[in-house]
Amino acid sequence: MLSPARRAITAVLTPAALTAPLFLAPPTPAATRSPVPSSGATAQEDQDETLLLRSAREYAIALANLPGPALEQAFLAGMIPHHAAAVAMARQELARGSRPELKAMAQNIISSQNKEISRMTGWLHTWYGLTPEVARTRVPHAVQQARAPMTTWMDTTTARLSTVPAGPRFDQAFMQAMIPHHETAAVASTAVPGHAVHDALTTLAQQIVAAQNAQVEQMRTWLHDWYPS
């Protein structure tokens, strides 16, 4: 039986999208490598993560094919709700997790990504006179379709986390959800350097790749150390 996450992904990805070669300006290797199975994850969850990252690469390609101003608007319109979903997940970890180290990371996610949401929202207004909501309506249909699996996955994952019991089990579920969430943000951000109009956005995209990949590596280590079976 397909898991809810995989049904959400495969419902949007066409067979062509699953098999098509992926071409994009060379990103940082850590942002686009194939996922390493997380300790405690099932084979199905690893397959779901692989499909999700493939969708993220398709989305990055679609973004990179846009002219500079359109790319900026589409990227910002997509990354703002992506960050908001991470903040919502991190708030659940603060309320229901048990590990102080992971709670500290969750607080960092809330603080840093809320600041980036404010910055990106301000850029949309200053550069293009748009709100995030209006900017989302202007994203080309092909780009919206490429991003759809990630949106569906985020909604499903956030809802599923709310059903996990508090304590160590929640810590594990939070990391297994946040790892692919961070990875998709890093992959999408690789579309910005070399294509954006504003240097500030390129800098932010590079910071997203570096910061979120570092947190992914830390969470993989914790999963291996805390849940070895």
PyMOL commands that place a pseudoatom at each C-alpha (Angstrom):
pseudoatom trace, name=CA, resn=MET, resi=1, chain=A, elem=C, hetatm=0, pos=[0.000, 0.000, 0.000]
pseudoatom trace, name=CA, resn=LEU, resi=2, chain=A, elem=C, hetatm=0, pos=[1.279, 3.474, -0.878]
pseudoatom trace, name=CA, resn=SER, resi=3, chain=A, elem=C, hetatm=0, pos=[1.909, 5.804, 2.034]
pseudoatom trace, name=CA, resn=PRO, resi=4, chain=A, elem=C, hetatm=0, pos=[-0.032, 9.127, 2.108]
pseudoatom trace, name=CA, resn=ALA, resi=5, chain=A, elem=C, hetatm=0, pos=[3.134, 11.049, 1.219]
pseudoatom trace, name=CA, resn=ARG, resi=6, chain=A, elem=C, hetatm=0, pos=[3.862, 8.883, -1.783]
pseudoatom trace, name=CA, resn=ARG, resi=7, chain=A, elem=C, hetatm=0, pos=[0.258, 9.047, -2.990]
pseudoatom trace, name=CA, resn=ALA, resi=8, chain=A, elem=C, hetatm=0, pos=[0.477, 12.838, -2.754]
pseudoatom trace, name=CA, resn=ILE, resi=9, chain=A, elem=C, hetatm=0, pos=[3.670, 12.911, -4.788]
pseudoatom trace, name=CA, resn=THR, resi=10, chain=A, elem=C, hetatm=0, pos=[2.829, 10.338, -7.434]
pseudoatom trace, name=CA, resn=ALA, resi=11, chain=A, elem=C, hetatm=0, pos=[-0.620, 11.830, -7.963]
pseudoatom trace, name=CA, resn=VAL, resi=12, chain=A, elem=C, hetatm=0, pos=[1.010, 14.963, -9.386]
pseudoatom trace, name=CA, resn=LEU, resi=13, chain=A, elem=C, hetatm=0, pos=[4.186, 13.622, -10.987]
pseudoatom trace, name=CA, resn=THR, resi=14, chain=A, elem=C, hetatm=0, pos=[3.626, 12.260, -14.470]
pseudoatom trace, name=CA, resn=PRO, resi=15, chain=A, elem=C, hetatm=0, pos=[5.577, 9.219, -15.721]
pseudoatom trace, name=CA, resn=ALA, resi=16, chain=A, elem=C, hetatm=0, pos=[7.559, 11.541, -17.970]
pseudoatom trace, name=CA, resn=ALA, resi=17, chain=A, elem=C, hetatm=0, pos=[8.536, 13.693, -15.020]
pseudoatom trace, name=CA, resn=LEU, resi=18, chain=A, elem=C, hetatm=0, pos=[9.727, 10.680, -13.093]
pseudoatom trace, name=CA, resn=THR, resi=19, chain=A, elem=C, hetatm=0, pos=[11.982, 9.455, -15.877]
pseudoatom trace, name=CA, resn=ALA, resi=20, chain=A, elem=C, hetatm=0, pos=[13.114, 12.639, -17.614]
pseudoatom trace, name=CA, resn=PRO, resi=21, chain=A, elem=C, hetatm=0, pos=[16.777, 13.631, -17.317]
pseudoatom trace, name=CA, resn=LEU, resi=22, chain=A, elem=C, hetatm=0, pos=[17.466, 16.575, -15.040]
pseudoatom trace, name=CA, resn=PHE, resi=23, chain=A, elem=C, hetatm=0, pos=[19.561, 19.469, -16.331]
pseudoatom trace, name=CA, resn=LEU, resi=24, chain=A, elem=C, hetatm=0, pos=[20.352, 22.539, -14.256]
pseudoatom trace, name=CA, resn=ALA, resi=25, chain=A, elem=C, hetatm=0, pos=[23.257, 24.875, -13.682]
pseudoatom trace, name=CA, resn=PRO, resi=26, chain=A, elem=C, hetatm=0, pos=[25.693, 23.064, -11.366]
pseudoatom trace, name=CA, resn=PRO, resi=27, chain=A, elem=C, hetatm=0, pos=[24.404, 23.419, -7.791]
pseudoatom trace, name=CA, resn=THR, resi=28, chain=A, elem=C, hetatm=0, pos=[26.220, 22.658, -4.592]
pseudoatom trace, name=CA, resn=PRO, resi=29, chain=A, elem=C, hetatm=0, pos=[26.680, 18.879, -4.409]
pseudoatom trace, name=CA, resn=ALA, resi=30, chain=A, elem=C, hetatm=0, pos=[25.131, 18.602, -0.946]
pseudoatom trace, name=CA, resn=ALA, resi=31, chain=A, elem=C, hetatm=0, pos=[21.909, 20.201, -2.114]
pseudoatom trace, name=CA, resn=THR, resi=32, chain=A, elem=C, hetatm=0, pos=[21.164, 17.680, -4.847]
pseudoatom trace, name=CA, resn=ARG, resi=33, chain=A, elem=C, hetatm=0, pos=[22.683, 14.384, -3.779]
pseudoatom trace, name=CA, resn=SER, resi=34, chain=A, elem=C, hetatm=0, pos=[20.412, 11.362, -3.468]
pseudoatom trace, name=CA, resn=PRO, resi=35, chain=A, elem=C, hetatm=0, pos=[19.086, 11.056, 0.062]
pseudoatom trace, name=CA, resn=VAL, resi=36, chain=A, elem=C, hetatm=0, pos=[20.858, 8.737, 2.468]
pseudoatom trace, name=CA, resn=PRO, resi=37, chain=A, elem=C, hetatm=0, pos=[18.294, 6.509, 4.228]
pseudoatom trace, name=CA, resn=SER, resi=38, chain=A, elem=C, hetatm=0, pos=[17.608, 7.934, 7.677]
pseudoatom trace, name=CA, resn=SER, resi=39, chain=A, elem=C, hetatm=0, pos=[17.961, 5.694, 10.702]
pseudoatom trace, name=CA, resn=GLY, resi=40, chain=A, elem=C, hetatm=0, pos=[14.498, 4.614, 11.739]
pseudoatom trace, name=CA, resn=ALA, resi=41, chain=A, elem=C, hetatm=0, pos=[12.964, 5.367, 8.340]
pseudoatom trace, name=CA, resn=THR, resi=42, chain=A, elem=C, hetatm=0, pos=[11.148, 2.649, 6.445]
pseudoatom trace, name=CA, resn=ALA, resi=43, chain=A, elem=C, hetatm=0, pos=[12.039, 1.696, 2.887]
pseudoatom trace, name=CA, resn=GLN, resi=44, chain=A, elem=C, hetatm=0, pos=[8.761, 3.290, 1.823]
pseudoatom trace, name=CA, resn=GLU, resi=45, chain=A, elem=C, hetatm=0, pos=[9.702, 6.573, 3.508]
pseudoatom trace, name=CA, resn=ASP, resi=46, chain=A, elem=C, hetatm=0, pos=[13.066, 6.526, 1.737]
pseudoatom trace, name=CA, resn=GLN, resi=47, chain=A, elem=C, hetatm=0, pos=[11.290, 6.041, -1.593]
pseudoatom trace, name=CA, resn=ASP, resi=48, chain=A, elem=C, hetatm=0, pos=[8.926, 8.911, -0.748]
pseudoatom trace, name=CA, resn=GLU, resi=49, chain=A, elem=C, hetatm=0, pos=[11.918, 11.148, -0.030]
pseudoatom trace, name=CA, resn=THR, resi=50, chain=A, elem=C, hetatm=0, pos=[13.543, 10.201, -3.323]
pseudoatom trace, name=CA, resn=LEU, resi=51, chain=A, elem=C, hetatm=0, pos=[10.371, 11.096, -5.247]
pseudoatom trace, name=CA, resn=LEU, resi=52, chain=A, elem=C, hetatm=0, pos=[10.026, 14.356, -3.337]
pseudoatom trace, name=CA, resn=LEU, resi=53, chain=A, elem=C, hetatm=0, pos=[13.584, 15.412, -4.147]
pseudoatom trace, name=CA, resn=ARG, resi=54, chain=A, elem=C, hetatm=0, pos=[13.047, 14.521, -7.795]
pseudoatom trace, name=CA, resn=SER, resi=55, chain=A, elem=C, hetatm=0, pos=[10.023, 16.809, -7.751]
pseudoatom trace, name=CA, resn=ALA, resi=56, chain=A, elem=C, hetatm=0, pos=[12.144, 19.551, -6.162]
pseudoatom trace, name=CA, resn=ARG, resi=57, chain=A, elem=C, hetatm=0, pos=[14.708, 19.237, -8.965]
pseudoatom trace, name=CA, resn=GLU, resi=58, chain=A, elem=C, hetatm=0, pos=[11.941, 19.511, -11.570]
pseudoatom trace, name=CA, resn=TYR, resi=59, chain=A, elem=C, hetatm=0, pos=[10.730, 22.638, -9.777]
pseudoatom trace, name=CA, resn=ALA, resi=60, chain=A, elem=C, hetatm=0, pos=[14.239, 24.124, -9.747]
pseudoatom trace, name=CA, resn=ILE, resi=61, chain=A, elem=C, hetatm=0, pos=[14.532, 23.502, -13.484]
pseudoatom trace, name=CA, resn=ALA, resi=62, chain=A, elem=C, hetatm=0, pos=[11.197, 25.202, -14.108]
pseudoatom trace, name=CA, resn=LEU, resi=63, chain=A, elem=C, hetatm=0, pos=[12.298, 28.206, -12.046]
pseudoatom trace, name=CA, resn=ALA, resi=64, chain=A, elem=C, hetatm=0, pos=[15.666, 28.466, -13.786]
pseudoatom trace, name=CA, resn=ASN, resi=65, chain=A, elem=C, hetatm=0, pos=[13.937, 28.604, -17.172]
pseudoatom trace, name=CA, resn=LEU, resi=66, chain=A, elem=C, hetatm=0, pos=[12.101, 31.814, -16.242]
pseudoatom trace, name=CA, resn=PRO, resi=67, chain=A, elem=C, hetatm=0, pos=[13.471, 35.300, -17.025]
pseudoatom trace, name=CA, resn=GLY, resi=68, chain=A, elem=C, hetatm=0, pos=[15.068, 37.004, -14.021]
pseudoatom trace, name=CA, resn=PRO, resi=69, chain=A, elem=C, hetatm=0, pos=[12.150, 39.068, -12.648]
pseudoatom trace, name=CA, resn=ALA, resi=70, chain=A, elem=C, hetatm=0, pos=[9.674, 36.204, -13.146]
pseudoatom trace, name=CA, resn=LEU, resi=71, chain=A, elem=C, hetatm=0, pos=[12.082, 33.780, -11.468]
pseudoatom trace, name=CA, resn=GLU, resi=72, chain=A, elem=C, hetatm=0, pos=[12.444, 36.077, -8.477]
pseudoatom trace, name=CA, resn=GLN, resi=73, chain=A, elem=C, hetatm=0, pos=[8.707, 36.509, -8.070]
pseudoatom trace, name=CA, resn=ALA, resi=74, chain=A, elem=C, hetatm=0, pos=[8.023, 32.776, -8.418]
pseudoatom trace, name=CA, resn=PHE, resi=75, chain=A, elem=C, hetatm=0, pos=[10.842, 31.777, -6.079]
pseudoatom trace, name=CA, resn=LEU, resi=76, chain=A, elem=C, hetatm=0, pos=[9.772, 34.232, -3.391]
pseudoatom trace, name=CA, resn=ALA, resi=77, chain=A, elem=C, hetatm=0, pos=[6.107, 33.281, -3.784]
pseudoatom trace, name=CA, resn=GLY, resi=78, chain=A, elem=C, hetatm=0, pos=[7.053, 29.632, -3.245]
pseudoatom trace, name=CA, resn=MET, resi=79, chain=A, elem=C, hetatm=0, pos=[9.710, 29.954, -0.550]
pseudoatom trace, name=CA, resn=ILE, resi=80, chain=A, elem=C, hetatm=0, pos=[7.601, 32.118, 1.767]
pseudoatom trace, name=CA, resn=PRO, resi=81, chain=A, elem=C, hetatm=0, pos=[4.967, 29.401, 2.384]
pseudoatom trace, name=CA, resn=HIS, resi=82, chain=A, elem=C, hetatm=0, pos=[7.717, 26.751, 2.395]
pseudoatom trace, name=CA, resn=HIS, resi=83, chain=A, elem=C, hetatm=0, pos=[9.399, 28.588, 5.268]
pseudoatom trace, name=CA, resn=ALA, resi=84, chain=A, elem=C, hetatm=0, pos=[6.036, 29.091, 6.984]
pseudoatom trace, name=CA, resn=ALA, resi=85, chain=A, elem=C, hetatm=0, pos=[5.447, 25.328, 6.914]
pseudoatom trace, name=CA, resn=ALA, resi=86, chain=A, elem=C, hetatm=0, pos=[8.870, 24.732, 8.486]
pseudoatom trace, name=CA, resn=VAL, resi=87, chain=A, elem=C, hetatm=0, pos=[8.036, 27.226, 11.226]
pseudoatom trace, name=CA, resn=ALA, resi=88, chain=A, elem=C, hetatm=0, pos=[4.731, 25.462, 11.912]
pseudoatom trace, name=CA, resn=MET, resi=89, chain=A, elem=C, hetatm=0, pos=[6.485, 22.092, 12.158]
pseudoatom trace, name=CA, resn=ALA, resi=90, chain=A, elem=C, hetatm=0, pos=[9.175, 23.542, 14.433]
pseudoatom trace, name=CA, resn=ARG, resi=91, chain=A, elem=C, hetatm=0, pos=[6.535, 24.977, 16.760]
pseudoatom trace, name=CA, resn=GLN, resi=92, chain=A, elem=C, hetatm=0, pos=[5.141, 21.470, 17.127]
pseudoatom trace, name=CA, resn=GLU, resi=93, chain=A, elem=C, hetatm=0, pos=[8.609, 20.241, 18.130]
pseudoatom trace, name=CA, resn=LEU, resi=94, chain=A, elem=C, hetatm=0, pos=[8.860, 22.933, 20.804]
pseudoatom trace, name=CA, resn=ALA, resi=95, chain=A, elem=C, hetatm=0, pos=[5.471, 21.953, 22.188]
pseudoatom trace, name=CA, resn=ARG, resi=96, chain=A, elem=C, hetatm=0, pos=[5.733, 18.170, 21.956]
pseudoatom trace, name=CA, resn=GLY, resi=97, chain=A, elem=C, hetatm=0, pos=[9.359, 17.123, 21.571]
pseudoatom trace, name=CA, resn=SER, resi=98, chain=A, elem=C, hetatm=0, pos=[11.667, 15.895, 24.320]
pseudoatom trace, name=CA, resn=ARG, resi=99, chain=A, elem=C, hetatm=0, pos=[15.274, 16.493, 23.208]
pseudoatom trace, name=CA, resn=PRO, resi=100, chain=A, elem=C, hetatm=0, pos=[16.790, 19.849, 24.285]
pseudoatom trace, name=CA, resn=GLU, resi=101, chain=A, elem=C, hetatm=0, pos=[19.193, 19.830, 21.319]
pseudoatom trace, name=CA, resn=LEU, resi=102, chain=A, elem=C, hetatm=0, pos=[16.354, 19.365, 18.852]
pseudoatom trace, name=CA, resn=LYS, resi=103, chain=A, elem=C, hetatm=0, pos=[14.221, 21.976, 20.578]
pseudoatom trace, name=CA, resn=ALA, resi=104, chain=A, elem=C, hetatm=0, pos=[17.112, 24.426, 20.218]
pseudoatom trace, name=CA, resn=MET, resi=105, chain=A, elem=C, hetatm=0, pos=[17.279, 23.679, 16.493]
pseudoatom trace, name=CA, resn=ALA, resi=106, chain=A, elem=C, hetatm=0, pos=[13.517, 24.129, 16.216]
pseudoatom trace, name=CA, resn=GLN, resi=107, chain=A, elem=C, hetatm=0, pos=[13.805, 27.538, 17.891]
pseudoatom trace, name=CA, resn=ASN, resi=108, chain=A, elem=C, hetatm=0, pos=[16.561, 28.466, 15.435]
pseudoatom trace, name=CA, resn=ILE, resi=109, chain=A, elem=C, hetatm=0, pos=[14.333, 27.430, 12.521]
pseudoatom trace, name=CA, resn=ILE, resi=110, chain=A, elem=C, hetatm=0, pos=[11.486, 29.580, 13.862]
pseudoatom trace, name=CA, resn=SER, resi=111, chain=A, elem=C, hetatm=0, pos=[13.701, 32.627, 14.427]
pseudoatom trace, name=CA, resn=SER, resi=112, chain=A, elem=C, hetatm=0, pos=[15.774, 32.479, 11.238]
pseudoatom trace, name=CA, resn=GLN, resi=113, chain=A, elem=C, hetatm=0, pos=[12.999, 31.531, 8.848]
pseudoatom trace, name=CA, resn=ASN, resi=114, chain=A, elem=C, hetatm=0, pos=[10.545, 34.085, 10.229]
pseudoatom trace, name=CA, resn=LYS, resi=115, chain=A, elem=C, hetatm=0, pos=[13.200, 36.747, 9.594]
pseudoatom trace, name=CA, resn=GLU, resi=116, chain=A, elem=C, hetatm=0, pos=[13.679, 35.440, 6.054]
pseudoatom trace, name=CA, resn=ILE, resi=117, chain=A, elem=C, hetatm=0, pos=[9.905, 35.443, 5.480]
pseudoatom trace, name=CA, resn=SER, resi=118, chain=A, elem=C, hetatm=0, pos=[9.827, 39.133, 6.473]
pseudoatom trace, name=CA, resn=ARG, resi=119, chain=A, elem=C, hetatm=0, pos=[12.761, 39.890, 4.209]
pseudoatom trace, name=CA, resn=MET, resi=120, chain=A, elem=C, hetatm=0, pos=[11.298, 38.052, 1.217]
pseudoatom trace, name=CA, resn=THR, resi=121, chain=A, elem=C, hetatm=0, pos=[7.881, 39.646, 1.729]
pseudoatom trace, name=CA, resn=GLY, resi=122, chain=A, elem=C, hetatm=0, pos=[9.537, 43.067, 1.816]
pseudoatom trace, name=CA, resn=TRP, resi=123, chain=A, elem=C, hetatm=0, pos=[11.445, 42.356, -1.390]
pseudoatom trace, name=CA, resn=LEU, resi=124, chain=A, elem=C, hetatm=0, pos=[8.270, 41.379, -3.224]
pseudoatom trace, name=CA, resn=HIS, resi=125, chain=A, elem=C, hetatm=0, pos=[6.716, 44.683, -2.179]
pseudoatom trace, name=CA, resn=THR, resi=126, chain=A, elem=C, hetatm=0, pos=[9.784, 46.856, -2.827]
pseudoatom trace, name=CA, resn=TRP, resi=127, chain=A, elem=C, hetatm=0, pos=[10.919, 45.281, -6.075]
pseudoatom trace, name=CA, resn=TYR, resi=128, chain=A, elem=C, hetatm=0, pos=[7.583, 44.370, -7.666]
pseudoatom trace, name=CA, resn=GLY, resi=129, chain=A, elem=C, hetatm=0, pos=[4.779, 45.976, -5.670]
pseudoatom trace, name=CA, resn=LEU, resi=130, chain=A, elem=C, hetatm=0, pos=[3.317, 42.563, -4.891]
pseudoatom trace, name=CA, resn=THR, resi=131, chain=A, elem=C, hetatm=0, pos=[2.047, 40.722, -1.851]
pseudoatom trace, name=CA, resn=PRO, resi=132, chain=A, elem=C, hetatm=0, pos=[2.969, 37.026, -1.543]
pseudoatom trace, name=CA, resn=GLU, resi=133, chain=A, elem=C, hetatm=0, pos=[-0.642, 36.109, -2.305]
pseudoatom trace, name=CA, resn=VAL, resi=134, chain=A, elem=C, hetatm=0, pos=[-0.752, 38.138, -5.511]
pseudoatom trace, name=CA, resn=ALA, resi=135, chain=A, elem=C, hetatm=0, pos=[2.704, 36.914, -6.540]
pseudoatom trace, name=CA, resn=ARG, resi=136, chain=A, elem=C, hetatm=0, pos=[1.495, 33.301, -6.264]
pseudoatom trace, name=CA, resn=THR, resi=137, chain=A, elem=C, hetatm=0, pos=[-1.306, 34.018, -8.729]
pseudoatom trace, name=CA, resn=ARG, resi=138, chain=A, elem=C, hetatm=0, pos=[1.273, 35.219, -11.267]
pseudoatom trace, name=CA, resn=VAL, resi=139, chain=A, elem=C, hetatm=0, pos=[3.490, 32.131, -11.153]
pseudoatom trace, name=CA, resn=PRO, resi=140, chain=A, elem=C, hetatm=0, pos=[3.374, 30.387, -14.566]
pseudoatom trace, name=CA, resn=HIS, resi=141, chain=A, elem=C, hetatm=0, pos=[1.216, 27.281, -14.623]
pseudoatom trace, name=CA, resn=ALA, resi=142, chain=A, elem=C, hetatm=0, pos=[4.113, 24.974, -15.476]
pseudoatom trace, name=CA, resn=VAL, resi=143, chain=A, elem=C, hetatm=0, pos=[6.027, 26.170, -12.414]
pseudoatom trace, name=CA, resn=GLN, resi=144, chain=A, elem=C, hetatm=0, pos=[2.956, 25.771, -10.213]
pseudoatom trace, name=CA, resn=GLN, resi=145, chain=A, elem=C, hetatm=0, pos=[2.544, 22.218, -11.460]
pseudoatom trace, name=CA, resn=ALA, resi=146, chain=A, elem=C, hetatm=0, pos=[6.191, 21.428, -10.748]
pseudoatom trace, name=CA, resn=ARG, resi=147, chain=A, elem=C, hetatm=0, pos=[5.831, 22.711, -7.194]
pseudoatom trace, name=CA, resn=ALA, resi=148, chain=A, elem=C, hetatm=0, pos=[2.482, 21.020, -6.518]
pseudoatom trace, name=CA, resn=PRO, resi=149, chain=A, elem=C, hetatm=0, pos=[3.913, 17.744, -5.115]
pseudoatom trace, name=CA, resn=MET, resi=150, chain=A, elem=C, hetatm=0, pos=[5.932, 19.656, -2.525]
pseudoatom trace, name=CA, resn=THR, resi=151, chain=A, elem=C, hetatm=0, pos=[2.913, 21.715, -1.477]
pseudoatom trace, name=CA, resn=THR, resi=152, chain=A, elem=C, hetatm=0, pos=[0.768, 18.604, -1.090]
pseudoatom trace, name=CA, resn=TRP, resi=153, chain=A, elem=C, hetatm=0, pos=[3.519, 16.811, 0.808]
pseudoatom trace, name=CA, resn=MET, resi=154, chain=A, elem=C, hetatm=0, pos=[3.996, 19.747, 3.219]
pseudoatom trace, name=CA, resn=ASP, resi=155, chain=A, elem=C, hetatm=0, pos=[0.288, 19.916, 3.998]
pseudoatom trace, name=CA, resn=THR, resi=156, chain=A, elem=C, hetatm=0, pos=[0.080, 16.160, 4.522]
pseudoatom trace, name=CA, resn=THR, resi=157, chain=A, elem=C, hetatm=0, pos=[3.208, 16.003, 6.676]
pseudoatom trace, name=CA, resn=THR, resi=158, chain=A, elem=C, hetatm=0, pos=[2.230, 18.917, 8.925]
pseudoatom trace, name=CA, resn=ALA, resi=159, chain=A, elem=C, hetatm=0, pos=[-1.166, 17.322, 9.531]
pseudoatom trace, name=CA, resn=ARG, resi=160, chain=A, elem=C, hetatm=0, pos=[0.370, 13.916, 10.185]
pseudoatom trace, name=CA, resn=LEU, resi=161, chain=A, elem=C, hetatm=0, pos=[2.815, 15.309, 12.760]
pseudoatom trace, name=CA, resn=SER, resi=162, chain=A, elem=C, hetatm=0, pos=[-0.101, 16.518, 14.841]
pseudoatom trace, name=CA, resn=THR, resi=163, chain=A, elem=C, hetatm=0, pos=[-1.165, 12.881, 15.328]
pseudoatom trace, name=CA, resn=VAL, resi=164, chain=A, elem=C, hetatm=0, pos=[2.204, 11.653, 16.659]
pseudoatom trace, name=CA, resn=PRO, resi=165, chain=A, elem=C, hetatm=0, pos=[2.405, 11.220, 20.450]
pseudoatom trace, name=CA, resn=ALA, resi=166, chain=A, elem=C, hetatm=0, pos=[4.568, 13.692, 22.348]
pseudoatom trace, name=CA, resn=GLY, resi=167, chain=A, elem=C, hetatm=0, pos=[8.016, 12.614, 23.500]
pseudoatom trace, name=CA, resn=PRO, resi=168, chain=A, elem=C, hetatm=0, pos=[10.898, 10.750, 21.822]
pseudoatom trace, name=CA, resn=ARG, resi=169, chain=A, elem=C, hetatm=0, pos=[8.651, 9.334, 19.136]
pseudoatom trace, name=CA, resn=PHE, resi=170, chain=A, elem=C, hetatm=0, pos=[7.684, 12.862, 18.124]
pseudoatom trace, name=CA, resn=ASP, resi=171, chain=A, elem=C, hetatm=0, pos=[11.349, 13.900, 17.960]
pseudoatom trace, name=CA, resn=GLN, resi=172, chain=A, elem=C, hetatm=0, pos=[11.994, 11.079, 15.515]
pseudoatom trace, name=CA, resn=ALA, resi=173, chain=A, elem=C, hetatm=0, pos=[8.956, 11.891, 13.377]
pseudoatom trace, name=CA, resn=PHE, resi=174, chain=A, elem=C, hetatm=0, pos=[9.848, 15.592, 13.352]
pseudoatom trace, name=CA, resn=MET, resi=175, chain=A, elem=C, hetatm=0, pos=[13.358, 14.939, 12.040]
pseudoatom trace, name=CA, resn=GLN, resi=176, chain=A, elem=C, hetatm=0, pos=[12.144, 12.462, 9.430]
pseudoatom trace, name=CA, resn=ALA, resi=177, chain=A, elem=C, hetatm=0, pos=[9.754, 15.160, 8.194]
pseudoatom trace, name=CA, resn=MET, resi=178, chain=A, elem=C, hetatm=0, pos=[12.099, 18.155, 8.469]
pseudoatom trace, name=CA, resn=ILE, resi=179, chain=A, elem=C, hetatm=0, pos=[14.999, 16.507, 6.629]
pseudoatom trace, name=CA, resn=PRO, resi=180, chain=A, elem=C, hetatm=0, pos=[13.205, 16.266, 3.246]
pseudoatom trace, name=CA, resn=HIS, resi=181, chain=A, elem=C, hetatm=0, pos=[11.519, 19.609, 3.893]
pseudoatom trace, name=CA, resn=HIS, resi=182, chain=A, elem=C, hetatm=0, pos=[14.925, 21.272, 4.261]
pseudoatom trace, name=CA, resn=GLU, resi=183, chain=A, elem=C, hetatm=0, pos=[16.332, 19.345, 1.308]
pseudoatom trace, name=CA, resn=THR, resi=184, chain=A, elem=C, hetatm=0, pos=[13.593, 20.525, -1.044]
pseudoatom trace, name=CA, resn=ALA, resi=185, chain=A, elem=C, hetatm=0, pos=[14.218, 24.141, 0.006]
pseudoatom trace, name=CA, resn=ALA, resi=186, chain=A, elem=C, hetatm=0, pos=[17.931, 23.715, -0.683]
pseudoatom trace, name=CA, resn=VAL, resi=187, chain=A, elem=C, hetatm=0, pos=[17.307, 22.171, -4.101]
pseudoatom trace, name=CA, resn=ALA, resi=188, chain=A, elem=C, hetatm=0, pos=[14.838, 24.900, -5.092]
pseudoatom trace, name=CA, resn=SER, resi=189, chain=A, elem=C, hetatm=0, pos=[17.312, 27.569, -3.988]
pseudoatom trace, name=CA, resn=THR, resi=190, chain=A, elem=C, hetatm=0, pos=[19.942, 26.313, -6.431]
pseudoatom trace, name=CA, resn=ALA, resi=191, chain=A, elem=C, hetatm=0, pos=[17.837, 27.806, -9.241]
pseudoatom trace, name=CA, resn=VAL, resi=192, chain=A, elem=C, hetatm=0, pos=[18.558, 31.360, -8.069]
pseudoatom trace, name=CA, resn=PRO, resi=193, chain=A, elem=C, hetatm=0, pos=[22.340, 31.932, -8.446]
pseudoatom trace, name=CA, resn=GLY, resi=194, chain=A, elem=C, hetatm=0, pos=[23.160, 32.960, -11.996]
pseudoatom trace, name=CA, resn=HIS, resi=195, chain=A, elem=C, hetatm=0, pos=[19.521, 33.698, -12.831]
pseudoatom trace, name=CA, resn=ALA, resi=196, chain=A, elem=C, hetatm=0, pos=[18.274, 36.290, -10.319]
pseudoatom trace, name=CA, resn=VAL, resi=197, chain=A, elem=C, hetatm=0, pos=[18.272, 40.023, -10.949]
pseudoatom trace, name=CA, resn=HIS, resi=198, chain=A, elem=C, hetatm=0, pos=[19.083, 41.099, -7.388]
pseudoatom trace, name=CA, resn=ASP, resi=199, chain=A, elem=C, hetatm=0, pos=[22.300, 40.069, -5.652]
pseudoatom trace, name=CA, resn=ALA, resi=200, chain=A, elem=C, hetatm=0, pos=[20.511, 40.085, -2.295]
pseudoatom trace, name=CA, resn=LEU, resi=201, chain=A, elem=C, hetatm=0, pos=[18.278, 37.230, -3.396]
pseudoatom trace, name=CA, resn=THR, resi=202, chain=A, elem=C, hetatm=0, pos=[21.248, 35.230, -4.672]
pseudoatom trace, name=CA, resn=THR, resi=203, chain=A, elem=C, hetatm=0, pos=[22.948, 35.678, -1.304]
pseudoatom trace, name=CA, resn=LEU, resi=204, chain=A, elem=C, hetatm=0, pos=[19.831, 34.553, 0.548]
pseudoatom trace, name=CA, resn=ALA, resi=205, chain=A, elem=C, hetatm=0, pos=[19.439, 31.497, -1.669]
pseudoatom trace, name=CA, resn=GLN, resi=206, chain=A, elem=C, hetatm=0, pos=[23.041, 30.491, -1.014]
pseudoatom trace, name=CA, resn=GLN, resi=207, chain=A, elem=C, hetatm=0, pos=[22.492, 30.961, 2.716]
pseudoatom trace, name=CA, resn=ILE, resi=208, chain=A, elem=C, hetatm=0, pos=[19.397, 28.747, 2.587]
pseudoatom trace, name=CA, resn=VAL, resi=209, chain=A, elem=C, hetatm=0, pos=[21.374, 25.975, 0.883]
pseudoatom trace, name=CA, resn=ALA, resi=210, chain=A, elem=C, hetatm=0, pos=[24.222, 26.162, 3.408]
pseudoatom trace, name=CA, resn=ALA, resi=211, chain=A, elem=C, hetatm=0, pos=[22.115, 26.503, 6.563]
pseudoatom trace, name=CA, resn=GLN, resi=212, chain=A, elem=C, hetatm=0, pos=[19.531, 23.886, 5.740]
pseudoatom trace, name=CA, resn=ASN, resi=213, chain=A, elem=C, hetatm=0, pos=[22.034, 21.317, 4.503]
pseudoatom trace, name=CA, resn=ALA, resi=214, chain=A, elem=C, hetatm=0, pos=[23.979, 21.771, 7.750]
pseudoatom trace, name=CA, resn=GLN, resi=215, chain=A, elem=C, hetatm=0, pos=[20.832, 21.151, 9.776]
pseudoatom trace, name=CA, resn=VAL, resi=216, chain=A, elem=C, hetatm=0, pos=[20.014, 18.109, 7.660]
pseudoatom trace, name=CA, resn=GLU, resi=217, chain=A, elem=C, hetatm=0, pos=[23.407, 16.601, 8.421]
pseudoatom trace, name=CA, resn=GLN, resi=218, chain=A, elem=C, hetatm=0, pos=[22.936, 17.275, 12.130]
pseudoatom trace, name=CA, resn=MET, resi=219, chain=A, elem=C, hetatm=0, pos=[19.498, 15.666, 12.159]
pseudoatom trace, name=CA, resn=ARG, resi=220, chain=A, elem=C, hetatm=0, pos=[20.786, 12.612, 10.292]
pseudoatom trace, name=CA, resn=THR, resi=221, chain=A, elem=C, hetatm=0, pos=[23.474, 12.235, 12.954]
pseudoatom trace, name=CA, resn=TRP, resi=222, chain=A, elem=C, hetatm=0, pos=[20.909, 12.516, 15.734]
pseudoatom trace, name=CA, resn=LEU, resi=223, chain=A, elem=C, hetatm=0, pos=[18.642, 9.965, 14.071]
pseudoatom trace, name=CA, resn=HIS, resi=224, chain=A, elem=C, hetatm=0, pos=[21.552, 7.548, 13.800]
pseudoatom trace, name=CA, resn=ASP, resi=225, chain=A, elem=C, hetatm=0, pos=[22.682, 8.119, 17.401]
pseudoatom trace, name=CA, resn=TRP, resi=226, chain=A, elem=C, hetatm=0, pos=[19.286, 8.280, 19.118]
pseudoatom trace, name=CA, resn=TYR, resi=227, chain=A, elem=C, hetatm=0, pos=[17.372, 5.680, 17.104]
pseudoatom trace, name=CA, resn=PRO, resi=228, chain=A, elem=C, hetatm=0, pos=[19.950, 3.088, 15.999]
pseudoatom trace, name=CA, resn=SER, resi=229, chain=A, elem=C, hetatm=0, pos=[17.423, 0.314, 15.527]
for i in range(1, 229): cmd.bond("trace and resi %d" % i, "trace and resi %d" % (i + 1))
show_as sticks, trace
zoom trace
